[in-house]
């Protein structure tokens, strides 16, 4: 059962998801590469239920959400060499650069971005989710007069897909599976047909 959610990254997407997670009753552990001391304002804004921690501590949560620049994913292995037993939501997009702004596209050939992430986070069970949505759409109430905001997700492990779908639903979104990391992940990743698609499930 998921009770704690660890965020690796403290940008707009991480903060938006952390807010929903706190409202849903999860214990939120939020981290960044600069250390817990730099997260005082973020934690204060999120309120009770949010805790500033190290990346290693965040990676020890029941569910881990990676929301950092794509190119920095390999750095996580220096902090946590073995990711076995962890369910990791990959919320990254494979931009070729992230400073001074996000731009370009890392072409991995036949490999999808999330397969690449899974290959670097040895042992992790990776589920692709939340990358296709702009942070501004994640941040707001997912319930609208016309329906509920859809969150697409993809993964190779059936049990992990179920756990993530339940988590997404507890946040208030409508989870929609689009397959495995190879096929569904390609639809969702940067340049895919579901990238930037904001849709509602009728309720």
C-alpha positions as a Markdown table, in Angstrom:
| # | Residue | x | y | z |
|---|---|---|---|---|
| 1 | Unk | 0.0 | 0.0 | 0.0 |
| 2 | Unk | 1.3 | 3.4 | -0.9 |
| 3 | Unk | 1.5 | 5.8 | 2.1 |
| 4 | Unk | 4.5 | 7.9 | 1.2 |
| 5 | Unk | 5.5 | 9.5 | -2.0 |
| 6 | Unk | 9.1 | 10.6 | -2.7 |
| 7 | Unk | 9.8 | 13.4 | -5.2 |
| 8 | Unk | 13.2 | 13.6 | -6.9 |
| 9 | Unk | 13.0 | 17.1 | -8.2 |
| 10 | Unk | 11.3 | 20.2 | -6.9 |
| 11 | Unk | 10.2 | 22.0 | -10.0 |
| 12 | Unk | 6.7 | 23.0 | -11.1 |
| 13 | Unk | 5.5 | 19.4 | -11.9 |
| 14 | Unk | 6.8 | 18.0 | -8.7 |
| 15 | Unk | 5.2 | 20.8 | -6.6 |
| 16 | Unk | 1.9 | 20.4 | -8.4 |
| 17 | Unk | 1.8 | 16.7 | -7.8 |
| 18 | Unk | 3.0 | 17.1 | -4.2 |
| 19 | Unk | 0.1 | 19.4 | -3.5 |
| 20 | Unk | -2.4 | 16.9 | -4.8 |
| 21 | Unk | -0.7 | 14.1 | -2.9 |
| 22 | Unk | -0.8 | 15.9 | 0.4 |
| 23 | Unk | -4.5 | 16.7 | -0.1 |
| 24 | Unk | -5.1 | 13.0 | -0.8 |
| 25 | Unk | -3.4 | 12.1 | 2.6 |
| 26 | Unk | 0.0 | 10.9 | 1.4 |
| 27 | Unk | 3.2 | 11.7 | 3.3 |
| 28 | Unk | 5.3 | 13.7 | 0.8 |
| 29 | Unk | 9.1 | 13.6 | 0.8 |
| 30 | Unk | 10.5 | 16.2 | -1.6 |
| 31 | Unk | 14.1 | 16.5 | -2.6 |
| 32 | Unk | 16.5 | 18.1 | -5.0 |
| 33 | Unk | 20.2 | 18.0 | -5.9 |
| 34 | Unk | 20.9 | 21.0 | -3.7 |
| 35 | Unk | 19.8 | 19.5 | -0.4 |
| 36 | Unk | 16.9 | 19.8 | 2.0 |
| 37 | Unk | 18.0 | 23.2 | 3.3 |
| 38 | Unk | 17.1 | 24.8 | 0.0 |
| 39 | Unk | 13.5 | 23.5 | 0.1 |
| 40 | Unk | 12.2 | 25.5 | 3.1 |
| 41 | Unk | 10.0 | 27.8 | 1.0 |
| 42 | Unk | 8.7 | 24.9 | -1.1 |
| 43 | Unk | 7.8 | 22.8 | 2.0 |
| 44 | Unk | 6.2 | 25.9 | 3.7 |
| 45 | Unk | 4.1 | 26.6 | 0.6 |
| 46 | Unk | 3.0 | 22.9 | 0.4 |
| 47 | Unk | 2.0 | 22.8 | 4.1 |
| 48 | Unk | 1.6 | 20.1 | 6.6 |
| 49 | Unk | 2.5 | 16.7 | 5.2 |
| 50 | Unk | 5.5 | 17.9 | 3.2 |
| 51 | Unk | 9.0 | 17.1 | 4.3 |
| 52 | Unk | 12.3 | 18.3 | 2.8 |
| 53 | Unk | 14.7 | 15.3 | 2.5 |
| 54 | Unk | 17.7 | 14.1 | 0.7 |
| 55 | Unk | 17.4 | 12.3 | -2.7 |
| 56 | Unk | 18.3 | 9.0 | -1.0 |
| 57 | Unk | 15.5 | 9.5 | 1.5 |
| 58 | Unk | 13.0 | 10.4 | -1.2 |
| 59 | Unk | 14.0 | 7.3 | -3.1 |
| 60 | Unk | 13.1 | 5.2 | -0.1 |
| 61 | Unk | 9.4 | 6.2 | -0.2 |
| 62 | Unk | 6.6 | 3.7 | -1.2 |
| 63 | Unk | 6.4 | 5.4 | -4.6 |
| 64 | Unk | 9.1 | 7.5 | -6.2 |
| 65 | Unk | 8.4 | 10.2 | -8.8 |
| 66 | Unk | 11.4 | 11.4 | -10.9 |
| 67 | Unk | 10.7 | 14.9 | -12.1 |
| 68 | Unk | 14.2 | 16.2 | -13.1 |
| 69 | Unk | 15.8 | 17.1 | -16.4 |
| 70 | Unk | 16.1 | 13.9 | -18.5 |
| 71 | Unk | 19.8 | 14.3 | -19.0 |
| 72 | Unk | 20.4 | 14.2 | -15.2 |
| 73 | Unk | 18.8 | 10.9 | -14.6 |
| 74 | Unk | 22.1 | 9.0 | -14.7 |
| 75 | Unk | 23.3 | 11.1 | -11.8 |
| 76 | Unk | 20.8 | 9.3 | -9.5 |
| 77 | Unk | 22.9 | 6.1 | -9.7 |
| 78 | Unk | 25.6 | 7.9 | -7.8 |
| 79 | Unk | 23.2 | 8.4 | -4.9 |
| 80 | Unk | 21.2 | 5.2 | -5.1 |
| 81 | Unk | 23.1 | 2.5 | -7.0 |
| 82 | Unk | 20.4 | -0.2 | -6.7 |
| 83 | Unk | 16.7 | 0.7 | -7.3 |
| 84 | Unk | 15.4 | -2.9 | -6.8 |
| 85 | Unk | 11.9 | -3.1 | -5.3 |
| 86 | Unk | 11.0 | 0.5 | -6.1 |
| 87 | Unk | 8.1 | 1.6 | -8.2 |
| 88 | Unk | 9.3 | 4.8 | -10.1 |
| 89 | Unk | 7.1 | 7.1 | -12.0 |
| 90 | Unk | 9.1 | 8.7 | -14.8 |
| 91 | Unk | 7.7 | 12.2 | -15.4 |
| 92 | Unk | 10.7 | 13.3 | -17.5 |
| 93 | Unk | 10.8 | 14.4 | -21.1 |
| 94 | Unk | 13.8 | 13.8 | -23.3 |
| 95 | Unk | 14.9 | 17.3 | -24.0 |
| 96 | Unk | 18.5 | 17.6 | -25.3 |
| 97 | Unk | 19.2 | 20.6 | -23.1 |
| 98 | Unk | 17.6 | 22.2 | -20.0 |
| 99 | Unk | 19.6 | 25.3 | -19.6 |
| 100 | Unk | 19.0 | 28.1 | -20.1 |
| 101 | Unk | 15.7 | 26.6 | -21.3 |
| 102 | Unk | 14.3 | 23.3 | -22.4 |
| 103 | Unk | 15.0 | 22.6 | -26.0 |
| 104 | Unk | 15.9 | 19.9 | -28.6 |
| 105 | Unk | 15.2 | 16.2 | -28.5 |
| 106 | Unk | 17.4 | 13.2 | -27.5 |
| 107 | Unk | 16.9 | 10.6 | -30.2 |
| 108 | Unk | 17.3 | 7.2 | -28.7 |
| 109 | Unk | 16.5 | 5.2 | -31.8 |
| 110 | Unk | 14.2 | 2.2 | -31.0 |
| 111 | Unk | 14.5 | 2.8 | -27.3 |
| 112 | Unk | 11.9 | 5.0 | -25.6 |
| 113 | Unk | 12.8 | 7.6 | -23.0 |
| 114 | Unk | 11.3 | 5.6 | -20.2 |
| 115 | Unk | 13.2 | 2.4 | -21.3 |
| 116 | Unk | 16.3 | 4.5 | -21.1 |
| 117 | Unk | 15.4 | 5.7 | -17.6 |
| 118 | Unk | 14.7 | 2.2 | -16.5 |
| 119 | Unk | 18.0 | 1.0 | -17.9 |
| 120 | Unk | 19.8 | 3.6 | -15.8 |
| 121 | Unk | 17.8 | 3.0 | -12.6 |
| 122 | Unk | 18.9 | -0.6 | -12.3 |
| 123 | Unk | 16.2 | -2.7 | -10.7 |
| 124 | Unk | 13.5 | -0.1 | -10.7 |
| 125 | Unk | 10.0 | -0.9 | -12.0 |
| 126 | Unk | 9.3 | 2.2 | -14.1 |
| 127 | Unk | 5.9 | 3.6 | -15.1 |
| 128 | Unk | 5.6 | 6.5 | -17.4 |
| 129 | Unk | 3.1 | 9.1 | -16.2 |
| 130 | Unk | 2.5 | 12.9 | -15.8 |
| 131 | Unk | 5.1 | 13.9 | -18.4 |
| 132 | Unk | 2.5 | 14.5 | -21.2 |
| 133 | Unk | 0.8 | 17.3 | -19.2 |
| 134 | Unk | 1.9 | 20.9 | -18.6 |
| 135 | Unk | 2.4 | 21.7 | -14.9 |
| 136 | Unk | -0.4 | 24.3 | -15.1 |
| 137 | Unk | -2.9 | 21.6 | -16.0 |
| 138 | Unk | -1.6 | 19.3 | -13.3 |
| 139 | Unk | -1.8 | 22.0 | -10.6 |
| 140 | Unk | -5.5 | 22.8 | -10.9 |
| 141 | Unk | -8.5 | 20.8 | -9.7 |
| 142 | Unk | -8.7 | 17.8 | -12.1 |
| 143 | Unk | -12.5 | 17.8 | -11.7 |
| 144 | Unk | -14.2 | 20.0 | -14.3 |
| 145 | Unk | -17.9 | 20.5 | -15.2 |
| 146 | Unk | -17.3 | 18.5 | -18.4 |
| 147 | Unk | -15.4 | 15.6 | -16.8 |
| 148 | Unk | -12.1 | 14.5 | -15.1 |
| 149 | Unk | -8.6 | 15.3 | -16.3 |
| 150 | Unk | -7.1 | 12.2 | -17.8 |
| 151 | Unk | -3.6 | 11.0 | -16.9 |
| 152 | Unk | -2.0 | 8.6 | -19.4 |
| 153 | Unk | 0.3 | 6.0 | -18.1 |
| 154 | Unk | 2.4 | 3.2 | -19.5 |
| 155 | Unk | 4.5 | 0.3 | -18.0 |
| 156 | Unk | 5.7 | -3.2 | -18.4 |
| 157 | Unk | 4.7 | -4.6 | -15.0 |
| 158 | Unk | 1.0 | -5.2 | -14.4 |
| 159 | Unk | 1.1 | -4.9 | -10.6 |
| 160 | Unk | 2.9 | -1.6 | -10.8 |
| 161 | Unk | 0.5 | -0.3 | -13.4 |
| 162 | Unk | -2.4 | -1.1 | -11.1 |
| 163 | Unk | -0.7 | 0.6 | -8.1 |
| 164 | Unk | 0.1 | 3.7 | -10.1 |
| 165 | Unk | -3.5 | 3.8 | -11.5 |
| 166 | Unk | -4.9 | 3.7 | -8.0 |
| 167 | Unk | -2.5 | 6.4 | -6.9 |
| 168 | Unk | -3.5 | 8.6 | -9.9 |
| 169 | Unk | -7.2 | 8.1 | -9.1 |
| 170 | Unk | -6.6 | 9.0 | -5.4 |
| 171 | Unk | -5.1 | 12.3 | -6.6 |
| 172 | Unk | -8.4 | 12.9 | -8.3 |
| 173 | Unk | -7.4 | 12.3 | -11.9 |
| 174 | Unk | -8.7 | 9.7 | -14.4 |
| 175 | Unk | -6.0 | 7.1 | -15.2 |
| 176 | Unk | -5.9 | 5.8 | -18.7 |
| 177 | Unk | -3.4 | 3.0 | -19.6 |
| 178 | Unk | -1.8 | 3.2 | -23.1 |
| 179 | Unk | 0.2 | 0.0 | -22.9 |
| 180 | Unk | 3.9 | -0.9 | -22.2 |
| 181 | Unk | 6.9 | 1.3 | -22.1 |
| 182 | Unk | 7.9 | 0.5 | -25.7 |
| 183 | Unk | 4.6 | 1.3 | -27.3 |
| 184 | Unk | 2.6 | 3.4 | -24.8 |
| 185 | Unk | 5.8 | 5.2 | -23.7 |
| 186 | Unk | 6.5 | 6.3 | -27.3 |
| 187 | Unk | 3.0 | 7.7 | -27.6 |
| 188 | Unk | 3.5 | 9.8 | -24.4 |
| 189 | Unk | 7.1 | 10.9 | -24.8 |
| 190 | Unk | 8.2 | 14.2 | -26.3 |
| 191 | Unk | 7.1 | 14.2 | -29.9 |
| 192 | Unk | 4.6 | 11.4 | -29.4 |
| 193 | Unk | 0.9 | 11.7 | -30.4 |
| 194 | Unk | -0.2 | 12.0 | -26.7 |
| 195 | Unk | 2.5 | 14.6 | -25.7 |
| 196 | Unk | 0.7 | 17.8 | -24.6 |
| 197 | Unk | -2.7 | 16.2 | -25.0 |
| 198 | Unk | -5.1 | 17.4 | -22.3 |
| 199 | Unk | -8.3 | 15.4 | -22.3 |
| 200 | Unk | -11.2 | 14.8 | -20.0 |
| 201 | Unk | -13.0 | 11.6 | -19.2 |
| 202 | Unk | -16.8 | 12.1 | -19.1 |
| 203 | Unk | -18.3 | 11.5 | -15.7 |
